[in-house]
C-alpha cells in the first residue's frame, strides 16, 4: 500500500510540476510578446521622429538655398547695374580695358 500511495503522490507531484511548467511557459510567452510589441512601437516611433527630423532639415536647407539664390541674383543685378554705369560714364576706358583683357587672353591661349 505504501508503494501505491507513494506512486500516487509522485504522480500528483509530476502533474503539478507539469502544470507549473506550462503556466511558466505561458507567462514567458506573454512577456516576450509584450516585449516584442513594445519594441515594435518604439521602433515605429523612432522611425517617425527620424523622418520628421529629416523633412525638417530638408525644408531648412531648401529655405537657405532659396535665400542664397536670391542673394546671388541681387549681387548679379547690382554688378550689372554698376557695369552699365561705368560703361556709360567712361566708354573709352571700358573699350581699352576690354582690348587689354582680350590681348592677355590671346597671349595666354597661344602658350
C-alpha positions as CSV (number, residue, x, y, z in Angstrom):
1,X,0.0,0.0,0.0
2,X,2.8,2.3,0.7
3,X,4.0,1.8,-2.9
4,X,0.6,2.7,-4.2
5,X,0.4,5.8,-2.0
6,X,4.0,6.8,-3.0
7,X,3.2,6.3,-6.6
8,X,0.0,8.4,-6.4
9,X,1.9,11.2,-4.5
10,X,4.7,11.2,-7.1
11,X,2.1,11.2,-9.9
12,X,0.4,14.2,-8.3
13,X,3.8,16.0,-7.9
14,X,4.8,15.3,-11.5
15,X,1.4,16.6,-12.7
16,X,1.8,19.7,-10.5
17,X,5.3,20.3,-11.9
18,X,3.9,19.9,-15.5
19,X,1.2,22.4,-14.8
20,X,3.7,24.8,-13.2
21,X,6.0,24.5,-16.3
22,X,3.0,25.1,-18.6
23,X,2.0,28.1,-16.7
24,X,5.5,29.4,-16.6
25,X,5.8,28.8,-20.4
26,X,2.6,30.8,-20.9
27,X,3.9,33.7,-18.8
28,X,7.2,33.8,-20.6
29,X,5.4,33.7,-24.0
30,X,3.1,36.6,-22.9
31,X,6.1,38.6,-21.6
32,X,8.0,38.0,-24.9
33,X,5.0,39.0,-27.0
34,X,4.5,42.2,-24.9
35,X,8.3,43.0,-25.2
36,X,8.1,42.5,-29.0
37,X,5.0,44.7,-29.2
38,X,6.7,47.4,-27.2
39,X,9.9,47.2,-29.2
40,X,7.9,47.5,-32.4
41,X,6.0,50.5,-31.1
42,X,9.3,52.2,-30.1
43,X,10.9,51.4,-33.5
44,X,7.9,52.9,-35.3
45,X,8.0,56.0,-33.1
46,X,11.8,56.5,-33.6
47,X,11.3,56.0,-37.4
48,X,8.6,58.7,-37.4
49,X,10.8,61.0,-35.4
50,X,13.8,60.5,-37.7
51,X,11.6,61.0,-40.7
52,X,10.2,64.3,-39.3
53,X,13.7,65.4,-38.5
54,X,14.9,64.6,-42.0
55,X,11.9,66.5,-43.5
56,X,12.6,69.5,-41.3
57,X,16.3,69.5,-42.3
58,X,15.4,69.4,-45.9
59,X,12.9,72.2,-45.5
60,X,15.6,74.3,-43.8
61,X,18.1,73.5,-46.5
62,X,15.6,74.5,-49.2
63,X,14.9,77.8,-47.5
64,X,18.6,78.5,-47.1
65,X,19.2,77.6,-50.8
66,X,16.4,79.9,-51.9
67,X,17.8,82.7,-49.8
68,X,21.3,82.2,-51.2
69,X,19.9,82.1,-54.7
70,X,18.1,85.4,-54.1
71,X,21.3,87.0,-52.7
72,X,23.3,85.8,-55.7
73,X,20.6,87.2,-58.1
74,X,20.7,90.5,-56.2
75,X,24.5,90.6,-56.4
76,X,24.5,89.8,-60.1
77,X,21.9,92.5,-60.7
78,X,24.0,95.0,-58.7
79,X,27.1,94.1,-60.6
80,X,25.2,94.5,-63.9
81,X,24.0,98.0,-62.9
82,X,27.5,99.0,-61.8
83,X,29.0,97.9,-65.1
84,X,26.3,99.7,-67.1
85,X,27.1,102.9,-65.1
86,X,30.8,102.6,-65.7
87,X,30.4,101.9,-69.4
88,X,28.1,104.9,-69.9
89,X,30.4,107.2,-67.8
90,X,33.7,106.0,-69.3
91,X,33.2,104.3,-72.7
92,X,36.8,104.8,-74.0
93,X,38.3,103.4,-70.8
94,X,36.0,100.4,-71.0
95,X,36.9,99.7,-74.6
96,X,40.6,99.9,-73.7
97,X,40.1,97.6,-70.8
98,X,38.3,95.1,-73.0
99,X,41.0,95.2,-75.6
100,X,43.7,94.7,-72.9
101,X,41.9,91.7,-71.4
102,X,41.4,90.2,-74.9
103,X,45.1,90.6,-75.6
104,X,46.1,88.9,-72.4
105,X,43.7,86.0,-73.0
106,X,45.1,85.7,-76.6
107,X,48.7,85.6,-75.3
108,X,47.9,83.1,-72.6
109,X,46.0,80.9,-75.1
110,X,49.0,80.8,-77.5
111,X,51.2,79.3,-74.9
